[in-house]
């Protein structure tokens, strides 16, 4: 029997109630089917991510792997496409995938060696930057969501959300973020982006010191991928250092990278406004730290 972690059940119930509990149960049922279909044996306790159930398994030849089970939505549907395009260069290897259900068999990394546990956040930031340099060197395959479309919808949502922001300083800051996005929206880029490469989504491996997991891929400008490493393990005084270090490592134009990073601030803040009525202070602080002098020097 597949064990379902209580924490995963609680996460889904918190967001979707009984429907969330039913979804987790369906993932376990699907796991039983794919254990049989792909000739896999369970090899340890179940793990989980924000939404996925992850089962350590052994293949018929004894190779260690993990079976990843998750709901398919606009963010997760492209994950197999991205992992195939990367061929394991900077990211976990895809071994098998079922397009109908989004079920994936992945190489097994070391869940006990996560980048988030590295004490030096600057060193961790450079690890993320080097991985992003490799990942975003790949052209995005056809069929992924595109940053240009996301930016256009974001600007529409911003127009509707801004009048409801009571604090005039916050309203001006978000309006400035929207203006920065408009400057670059006509050239959204065509690189393969991870979208969610924060420190928790980097694990150690036998074949490489660090590899990325759990992409929510799209086609776009690499500057759009910097935000998670600015927000994760947030330190206000480190924002500018992290931004400069990542743009240097990736060889990005800082003006464009700043604009797309402010786009991520705007995206998160508009969602928070729509769902909770107020943006997160640390996310707004990222925008403030990137709005000072010499950011694009």
C-alpha positions in Angstrom: 0.0 0.0 0.0 1.1 3.5 -0.8 1.5 5.7 2.2 0.2 9.3 1.8 2.0 11.8 4.0 -0.4 13.7 6.3 1.3 16.9 5.4 0.4 16.5 1.7 -3.2 15.8 2.6 -3.3 18.8 4.8 -1.9 21.0 2.1 -4.5 20.0 -0.5 -7.3 20.2 2.1 -6.2 23.7 3.0 -6.6 24.9 -0.6 -9.4 22.7 -1.9 -11.2 21.1 1.0 -12.7 17.7 0.3 -11.8 17.9 -3.4 -8.1 18.2 -2.3 -8.4 15.1 -0.1 -10.0 13.3 -3.0 -7.2 14.4 -5.3 -4.5 13.0 -3.0 -6.3 9.7 -2.8 -6.5 9.6 -6.6 -2.8 10.1 -6.8 -2.2 7.1 -4.6 -4.5 5.0 -6.8 -2.7 6.2 -9.9 0.6 5.3 -8.2 -0.6 1.7 -7.7 -1.4 1.4 -11.4 2.0 2.8 -12.6 3.9 0.6 -10.1 2.4 -2.4 -12.0 2.5 -0.9 -15.5 6.2 0.2 -15.3 7.3 -2.8 -13.2 8.4 -0.8 -10.2 8.8 -1.7 -6.6 8.5 0.7 -3.7 11.8 1.5 -2.0 11.2 3.7 0.9 8.7 6.1 2.5 6.6 8.4 0.4 7.8 12.0 -0.1 5.9 15.0 -1.3 6.4 18.5 -2.7 4.0 21.4 -2.7 1.4 19.4 -4.8 3.0 16.1 -5.8 3.2 12.7 -4.3 6.8 11.3 -4.9 7.5 7.6 -4.4 11.0 6.1 -4.2 11.1 3.1 -6.4 13.3 0.4 -7.9 13.0 -0.4 -11.6 13.0 -4.0 -12.9 16.8 -3.9 -13.4 17.4 -2.5 -9.8 18.0 1.1 -10.9 16.8 3.6 -8.2 14.2 6.2 -9.4 11.2 8.1 -8.1 7.7 8.1 -9.4 6.2 11.6 -9.4 2.4 11.9 -9.3 0.6 15.3 -9.5 -2.4 17.0 -10.9 -2.0 18.3 -14.5 -2.6 22.1 -14.9 -1.2 24.9 -17.0 2.0 25.0 -14.9 2.7 21.3 -14.7 1.7 20.1 -18.1 5.0 21.2 -19.7 7.3 19.5 -17.2 8.0 16.4 -19.3 8.7 18.6 -22.3 11.2 20.7 -20.4 13.0 17.8 -18.8 13.3 16.0 -22.2 14.8 19.2 -23.7 17.4 19.6 -20.9 18.5 15.9 -21.2 19.7 16.0 -17.6 22.0 19.0 -18.2 21.4 20.9 -15.0 18.2 19.2 -14.2 16.9 15.8 -13.0 16.6 13.2 -15.8 13.2 12.1 -17.1 13.2 8.3 -17.5 9.5 7.8 -18.5 6.4 9.8 -18.8 2.7 9.3 -19.4 1.2 12.3 -21.2 -2.4 11.5 -20.3 -1.9 11.7 -16.5 1.4 13.7 -16.2 2.9 10.8 -14.3 6.7 10.8 -14.5 9.5 8.4 -13.6 12.6 10.4 -12.7 16.2 9.6 -11.7 16.5 9.6 -7.9 18.5 12.5 -6.4 19.4 13.0 -2.8 16.5 14.5 -0.9 18.7 14.8 2.2 21.0 17.2 0.4 19.0 20.3 -0.5 20.5 23.6 -1.5 18.2 25.3 1.0 20.4 23.8 3.8 23.6 25.4 2.6 24.5 27.8 5.3 25.9 30.5 3.0 23.0 32.1 1.1 25.4 33.8 -1.3 27.0 30.5 -2.3 23.5 29.0 -2.7 22.6 32.0 -5.0 25.6 31.3 -7.2 24.6 27.7 -7.5 21.1 28.7 -8.7 22.7 31.2 -11.1 25.0 28.6 -12.6 22.1 26.2 -13.1 20.0 28.9 -14.7 22.8 29.7 -17.1 22.7 26.1 -18.3 18.9 25.7 -18.3 18.1 28.9 -20.1 20.7 28.2 -22.8 18.2 25.8 -24.2 15.6 27.1 -26.7 12.0 26.4 -25.5 10.3 23.6 -27.3 7.0 24.1 -28.9 3.9 23.6 -26.8 4.9 25.5 -23.7 3.1 28.5 -22.3 4.7 31.8 -23.3 5.9 34.7 -21.3 4.4 37.2 -23.8 0.9 35.8 -23.2 1.5 35.8 -19.4 2.7 39.4 -19.4 -0.3 40.6 -21.5 -2.8 38.9 -19.1 -0.8 40.3 -16.1 -1.1 43.8 -17.3 -4.8 43.4 -17.8 -5.2 42.1 -14.2 -3.1 44.9 -12.9 -5.4 47.5 -14.4 -8.3 46.0 -12.6 -6.4 45.5 -9.3 -4.6 48.7 -8.8 -7.6 51.0 -8.0 -8.3 48.8 -5.0 -4.9 49.3 -3.4 -5.5 51.6 -0.4 -1.9 52.6 0.2 -0.9 55.2 -2.4 2.9 54.4 -2.0 2.2 50.7 -2.8 -0.1 51.7 -5.6 2.7 53.8 -7.2 5.3 51.0 -6.7 3.1 48.5 -8.5 2.3 51.0 -11.2 6.0 51.4 -11.7 6.4 47.6 -11.9 3.7 47.5 -14.6 5.5 50.3 -16.5 8.7 48.3 -16.5 6.9 45.3 -17.9 5.4 47.3 -20.7 8.9 48.4 -21.7 10.0 44.8 -22.4 6.7 43.0 -23.2 7.2 43.3 -27.0 10.4 41.1 -26.7 9.4 38.3 -24.2 12.2 35.9 -25.3 12.3 32.3 -26.4 14.5 30.5 -23.8 13.4 27.5 -21.8 12.6 28.8 -18.3 12.3 26.9 -15.1 10.0 29.5 -13.4 10.4 28.2 -9.9 14.1 27.7 -9.2 14.4 28.6 -5.6 16.8 26.8 -3.1 14.3 24.1 -2.2 14.1 23.0 -5.8 17.8 22.1 -6.1 19.0 18.8 -4.8 22.4 17.0 -4.7 23.1 14.0 -6.9 25.7 11.4 -7.6 26.4 12.6 -11.1 26.5 16.3 -10.4 26.9 18.4 -7.3 23.5 20.1 -7.8 20.5 19.6 -10.1 17.2 21.4 -10.5 13.8 19.7 -9.9 10.2 20.6 -10.3 10.1 23.1 -13.2 6.9 24.9 -14.1 8.3 25.7 -17.6 7.6 28.4 -20.1 9.2 30.1 -23.0 10.7 33.5 -22.3 13.4 35.9 -21.1 15.9 34.5 -18.6 15.4 37.6 -16.5 12.0 36.3 -15.5 13.7 33.4 -13.7 15.7 35.4 -11.1 12.9 36.3 -8.7 12.6 33.0 -6.8 16.2 33.2 -5.6 15.7 36.8 -4.4 12.6 35.9 -2.4 13.6 32.5 -1.0 15.5 32.9 2.3 14.7 36.6 1.9 17.2 39.1 3.2 16.5 42.7 2.3 20.2 43.6 2.4 21.1 40.8 0.0 18.6 41.6 -2.8 21.0 43.8 -4.8 23.9 41.5 -4.3 21.9 38.4 -5.4 20.5 40.3 -8.4 23.9 41.5 -9.5 25.5 38.1 -9.0 22.9 36.3 -11.0 22.8 38.8 -13.9 26.6 38.6 -14.1 26.7 34.8 -14.1 24.0 34.6 -16.8 25.4 37.5 -18.8 22.0 39.3 -18.8 21.3 42.9 -19.6 20.4 44.4 -16.2 17.8 46.8 -17.5 15.8 44.0 -19.0 16.4 41.6 -16.1 15.2 44.2 -13.7 12.1 44.8 -15.7 11.2 41.1 -15.8 12.0 40.7 -12.1 9.6 43.6 -11.4 7.2 41.7 -13.5 7.4 38.7 -11.1 6.9 41.1 -8.2 3.8 42.4 -9.9 2.6 38.9 -10.7 2.9 37.8 -7.1 1.4 41.1 -5.7 -1.6 41.0 -8.1 -2.4 37.4 -7.1 -2.1 38.4 -3.4 -4.4 41.3 -3.9 -7.0 39.1 -5.7 -6.8 36.4 -3.1 -5.9 38.1 0.2 -6.3 41.8 -0.4 -2.7 42.9 0.2 0.7 42.2 -1.3 3.5 40.6 0.8 5.9 43.1 2.3 9.0 41.2 1.4 8.0 41.0 -2.2 7.4 44.7 -2.3 10.7 45.3 -0.7 12.4 43.4 -3.6 10.9 46.0 -6.0 12.1 48.9 -3.8 15.6 47.4 -3.6 15.7 47.2 -7.4 14.4 50.7 -7.9 17.4 52.5 -6.5 20.3 54.1 -8.3 22.9 52.0 -10.3 20.7 48.9 -10.5 21.1 48.7 -14.3 24.7 49.9 -14.4 
